[in-house]
Amino acid sequence: MSDLFSPARFGAIELSNRIVMSSLTRNRAGAGNVPTPLTAEYYRQRASAGLILTEATPICAEGHGYPRTPGIHTPEQVAGWKQVTAAVHDAGGRVALQLWHVGRISHPDLQPGGALPVAPSAIRPAGQVFTGQSMKDYVTPRALESAEIPVLVASYAKAARNAMEAGFDGVEIHAGNGYLLDQFLRSSTNRRTDAYGGSKENRARLLLEVLEAVNREIGSDRVGVRLSPVTTFGDLSDEDPQDTFEYVVTQLNPLKLAFLDILQGTGGASREQWVPFDYDRLRGLYAGNLIRNNGYDFATAQQAVISGAADAIAFGRQLLANPDLVERFRRGAPLNAPDYETFYRGEEKGYTDYPFLQD
């Protein structure tokens, strides 16, 4: 019987335990959106997790939507990530790069040449974005032309190849949290009338093409995918999320991915506030390794793995604030509290200065 501390094999990736570090945007990249030695230290500190999923990492210049987020589309960025993977591997860890395109959750100030962000349809999200100097209203994005989609798919494949060059153990395709691939999946943001819009089958087409292209490039046993069926971030909704995501999950089975990472709920909301959704139904439909993510403590995570409801559990804020979370769980030790003020700003403070048990 497996528990949180049991080793696991996710495709080609060997995990020493089933405690996964969830992807966490930290906004600390250097000039040119290059990971820095401080980034390497941050991930090295957390290498005792069975698998690290890095912060979301744009696949191309057009994929950026926030300042100081590290990319994977220039030689300098690849070189920066090599420092990170070397540090994690030297500490005995495993790390996968989360591949990202924000779609409409951006602004011309963050786009090459001040261009409009792209999206499945020209629908402006509510709210504002931080451009690096100030908060500005989101703009109405430009709908991707059908002829542009193969280029986008190729960008994901190229980014996956860059990740392998940088020394990563695998990649996670970010198809959740209201960003581009999620925008294609959802009925509220995808009003297309071509082969990529309308029915759930058409709305899922881009994600499946991306996964197939990335699988061809690096092998499906090093590829995972993030889904977040009910997230509302980025002014997002779906007319029937249960039906949409049950279809998506069944289509993943033939791809034989390394893992599926499901974000439960809507992010920061407590379990009591979660939108109704049958996550156990997805567990029953998916034949591969399942990571469940959001709202877990040690006891509920342990029970989920022991019961078979999940193969691993991802922790975000707990691993941010407790680089030695695995050892704290083993000992039943108290946890550091996260400093919310430094989540998305600063340098060492709130990043690499959280104390270990021996401190």
C-alpha positions in Angstrom: 0.0 0.0 0.0 1.4 3.4 -1.0 1.5 6.5 1.1 2.9 10.0 0.7 6.4 8.8 1.4 6.4 5.9 -1.0 8.5 6.2 -4.2 6.7 6.3 -7.6 7.4 6.2 -11.3 5.6 8.7 -13.5 6.5 7.7 -17.0 10.3 8.1 -17.2 10.4 10.2 -14.0 11.4 8.5 -10.8 9.9 10.2 -7.7 11.4 9.5 -4.2 8.1 10.4 -2.6 4.6 11.5 -3.6 4.8 15.1 -2.4 4.9 17.3 -5.4 5.7 21.0 -5.5 3.0 22.8 -7.4 3.8 25.5 -9.9 4.1 28.9 -8.3 4.7 32.2 -10.1 7.3 34.2 -8.2 8.2 37.1 -10.5 11.9 37.1 -9.8 13.5 36.5 -13.2 16.5 38.6 -14.3 17.0 40.8 -17.4 15.6 39.1 -20.5 13.4 36.9 -18.4 16.3 34.7 -17.5 16.4 32.5 -14.4 19.1 33.7 -12.0 21.4 31.9 -9.5 18.8 32.9 -6.8 16.2 30.9 -8.8 18.5 27.9 -8.7 18.9 28.2 -4.9 15.1 28.5 -4.5 14.5 25.3 -6.3 17.5 23.5 -4.8 16.1 24.2 -1.3 12.9 22.3 -2.2 14.5 19.4 -4.0 13.4 16.9 -1.3 9.9 17.0 -2.9 9.3 13.9 -5.1 8.8 16.2 -8.1 9.1 20.0 -8.6 6.8 21.6 -11.1 8.4 24.9 -11.9 6.7 28.3 -12.1 4.8 28.7 -15.3 7.3 29.5 -18.1 6.3 31.2 -21.4 7.0 29.2 -24.5 7.5 32.4 -26.7 7.7 36.1 -26.4 4.0 36.5 -27.1 3.2 34.1 -24.2 4.2 36.5 -21.5 1.6 38.3 -19.4 3.5 39.3 -16.2 6.8 41.0 -15.5 9.9 39.0 -14.5 8.5 35.6 -15.4 11.3 33.3 -16.8 10.9 32.1 -20.4 12.2 29.0 -22.3 12.4 30.6 -25.8 15.9 32.2 -25.9 19.4 30.6 -25.6 20.0 32.8 -22.5 16.9 31.5 -20.8 17.9 27.9 -21.6 21.3 28.6 -20.1 19.7 30.1 -17.0 17.5 27.0 -16.5 20.5 24.8 -16.8 21.8 26.2 -13.5 18.4 25.4 -11.9 18.2 21.8 -13.1 21.8 21.1 -12.1 21.2 22.5 -8.6 18.0 20.3 -8.2 19.7 17.2 -9.5 22.8 17.7 -7.4 20.4 17.8 -4.4 18.8 14.5 -5.5 15.6 16.0 -6.8 13.5 15.8 -10.0 12.0 18.8 -11.8 9.6 19.4 -14.7 9.1 22.7 -16.5 5.6 24.0 -16.8 5.1 25.3 -20.3 2.8 28.4 -20.5 1.1 30.8 -22.9 -1.1 33.4 -21.1 -3.3 34.2 -24.2 -5.5 37.2 -23.4 -4.3 37.6 -19.9 -1.7 40.1 -21.0 -1.4 43.7 -22.3 0.3 45.4 -25.2 2.9 46.8 -22.8 4.1 43.2 -22.2 3.9 42.1 -25.9 6.6 42.4 -28.6 6.1 45.6 -30.5 3.1 46.6 -28.4 0.9 44.1 -30.2 -2.4 42.9 -28.9 -2.5 39.7 -26.9 -3.9 36.7 -28.7 -6.9 34.5 -27.7 -9.3 32.0 -29.2 -11.8 34.8 -29.6 -11.8 38.6 -29.4 -13.4 38.8 -26.0 -11.9 41.2 -23.4 -11.5 39.8 -19.9 -12.7 41.8 -16.9 -10.1 43.2 -14.6 -6.6 44.6 -14.7 -3.0 43.5 -15.2 0.2 44.7 -13.7 2.5 45.8 -16.6 5.6 46.3 -14.5 4.9 50.0 -13.8 1.2 50.2 -13.1 -2.1 48.4 -13.2 -3.9 48.7 -16.5 -7.2 47.4 -17.8 -7.1 44.3 -19.9 -7.6 45.0 -23.6 -9.7 43.2 -26.2 -7.4 40.5 -27.6 -6.9 39.5 -31.2 -8.4 36.2 -32.2 -5.8 33.7 -33.5 -6.2 33.0 -37.2 -6.7 29.3 -38.1 -3.4 29.4 -40.1 -1.5 30.6 -37.0 -2.4 27.6 -34.9 0.2 25.2 -36.4 2.9 27.8 -35.6 1.6 28.0 -32.0 1.7 24.2 -31.7 5.2 24.1 -33.0 6.2 26.7 -30.4 5.1 24.3 -27.6 7.2 21.5 -29.2 10.2 23.8 -29.5 9.8 24.9 -25.9 9.7 21.2 -24.8 12.9 20.5 -26.7 14.5 23.6 -25.1 13.5 22.2 -21.7 15.2 18.9 -22.4 18.3 20.9 -23.5 18.1 22.7 -20.2 18.2 19.4 -18.3 14.6 19.0 -17.1 13.2 15.6 -16.3 10.0 16.4 -18.1 7.5 19.2 -18.9 4.0 20.0 -17.8 1.7 21.6 -20.4 -0.3 24.4 -18.6 -3.9 24.0 -19.8 -5.5 25.5 -16.7 -5.9 28.6 -14.6 -7.6 30.7 -17.3 -4.6 30.9 -19.7 -4.5 30.3 -23.5 -5.2 26.5 -23.7 -7.9 26.8 -21.0 -9.4 29.7 -22.9 -9.8 27.4 -25.9 -11.4 24.7 -23.7 -14.0 27.0 -22.1 -17.3 27.9 -23.8 -17.2 31.5 -22.3 -14.0 32.4 -24.1 -14.1 30.2 -27.2 -16.7 31.5 -29.7 -14.9 30.3 -32.8 -16.7 28.8 -35.7 -13.8 26.8 -37.2 -12.4 23.4 -36.2 -11.2 24.8 -32.9 -14.5 26.1 -31.6 -18.1 25.2 -30.9 -18.4 21.6 -29.6 -16.3 20.3 -26.7 -14.5 18.1 -29.2 -13.4 21.1 -31.2 -12.6 23.2 -28.1 -10.2 20.4 -26.9 -8.6 20.0 -30.3 -5.7 22.6 -29.7 -4.7 21.0 -26.4 -4.6 17.5 -27.9 -2.6 18.8 -30.9 -0.1 20.4 -28.5 0.2 17.3 -26.4 0.7 15.1 -29.5 3.4 17.5 -30.9 5.2 17.7 -27.5 5.0 13.9 -27.2 6.6 13.5 -30.6 9.4 15.9 -29.6 10.4 14.5 -26.2 8.4 11.3 -25.6 5.0 11.1 -23.8 6.7 9.5 -20.7 8.2 12.9 -19.9 5.0 14.9 -20.5 2.3 15.9 -18.0 -0.7 18.3 -18.2 -2.4 20.7 -15.8 -6.2 21.1 -15.9 -8.3 23.3 -13.6 -12.0 22.4 -14.4 -13.8 25.1 -12.4 -11.2 27.9 -12.1 -12.8 31.4 -12.7 -9.5 33.3 -13.0 -9.3 35.5 -16.0 -13.1 35.9 -16.2 -13.6 32.3 -17.2 -16.5 29.9 -17.2 -17.9 26.9 -19.0 -21.5 26.0 -19.7 -20.9 22.3 -18.6 -17.5 21.9 -17.0 -18.2 18.3 -15.9 -19.0 17.2 -19.5 -16.1 19.2 -21.0 -13.4 17.9 -18.7 -14.7 14.3 -18.6 -14.3 14.4 -22.4 -10.8 15.9 -22.2 -9.6 13.3 -19.6 -10.8 10.4 -21.7 -8.9 11.8 -24.7 -5.7 11.8 -22.6 -5.7 8.1 -22.0 -4.4 7.0 -25.4 -1.5 9.5 -25.1 0.0 7.6 -22.2 1.3 10.8 -20.4 3.6 10.7 -17.4 0.9 12.4 -15.3 -2.3 14.5 -15.1 -2.3 17.3 -12.6 -5.8 18.4 -11.5 -6.2 21.7 -9.7 -9.3 21.3 -7.5 -11.5 24.3 -6.7 -10.7 27.8 -7.8 -7.3 28.6 -6.4 -7.3 30.4 -3.1 -10.9 29.5 -2.1 -11.5 27.1 0.8 -13.0 23.7 0.2 -16.3 25.0 1.6 -16.4 27.6 -1.3 -15.5 25.3 -4.1 -17.7 25.1 -7.2 -19.4 21.7 -7.3 -17.5 19.3 -9.5 -17.0 15.5 -9.3 -13.2 15.1 -9.2 -13.5 11.4 -8.2 -15.3 10.9 -11.6 -12.1 12.1 -13.3 -10.0 9.7 -11.2 -12.2 6.9 -12.4 -11.9 7.9 -16.1 -8.2 8.5 -16.1 -5.9 5.5 -16.5 -2.6 7.2 -15.7 -0.9 8.8 -12.8 -3.0 11.5 -11.1 -1.8 14.4 -9.1 -4.5 16.2 -7.0 -3.7 19.8 -6.2 -5.1 22.4 -3.8 -6.6 22.4 -0.3 -4.6 19.5 1.2 -2.9 19.2 4.5 -0.8 16.2 5.6 -3.7 14.1 6.9 -6.0 14.6 3.8 -3.1 14.1 1.4 -2.0 10.9 3.1 -5.6 9.6 3.0 -5.9 10.5 -0.7 -2.8 8.5 -1.6 -3.5 5.5 0.6 -7.1 5.3 -0.7 -6.0 5.5 -4.3 -7.9 8.7 -4.9 -4.5 10.2 -6.1 -1.0 8.9 -6.9 0.5 12.1 -5.5 -0.5 15.4 -4.0 0.8 18.8 -5.0 1.4 21.5 -2.4 1.9 25.2 -3.2 2.0 27.7 -0.3 3.2 25.0 2.1 6.3 24.2 0.0 6.8 27.9 -0.7 7.1 28.6 3.0 8.6 25.2 4.1 11.4 24.1 1.8 11.8 21.0 4.0 8.1 20.2 3.9 8.8 16.5 3.4 10.8 16.2 6.6 8.3 18.3 8.5 5.5 16.0 7.4 7.7 13.0 8.5 8.3 14.4 11.9 4.9 16.0 12.4 6.7 19.3 12.9 5.0 22.7 12.8 5.0 24.6 9.5 6.3 28.1 8.7 3.5 30.5 7.7 3.8 32.0 4.2 4.5 35.7 3.8 1.8 36.7 1.3 3.4 40.2 0.9 6.4 38.7 -0.8 4.7 36.1 -3.1 5.1 38.2 -6.3 7.8 40.7 -5.4 11.2 41.1 -3.8 14.4 39.1 -4.1 15.7 36.8 -1.3 13.0 37.9 1.2 10.1 35.5 1.1 11.9 33.4 -1.5 15.1 31.7 -0.2 15.0 32.9 3.5 12.3 30.6 5.0 13.9 28.7 7.9 14.6 24.9 7.8 13.9 22.8 10.9 17.5 23.0 12.1 17.4 26.8 11.9 
